[in-house]
């Protein structure tokens, strides 16, 4: 049986600001923006190529805004990904190498090349380079 992770709730203080950040600056696709009532709004966004989405909203989570750490995206080229984030106005770290490759790979950044950024509320994201999953 396959178990797929479909949605991660990201706690935010301002839904419109978060929606703009994830859609316009990160390039996530807005799947839907549903206002159920004055107390409940659900905005689902999906990173390009991902099978898992995030949800930001109002009345959906009992977590303080900005409390998530360690959310992670994977890209095939960390330098291109960082350049795209910078071009979109995201404050992102320089490329960092964390650890050593567990096995010989063609690109020395595979598996160990990362950049980091935070959303406007302080939820922290990492982006890792993995060019192929063998």
Secondary structure, DSSP 8 states (H G I E B T S, - for coil): ------EEE---S-HHHHHHIIIIIS--EEEEEEEEETTEEEEEEE-TT-S-EEEEEESS--S-TT----EEEEES-HHHHHHHHHHTT--B---EE-S--SS--SSTTTTTEEEEEE-TT--EEEEEE-S---
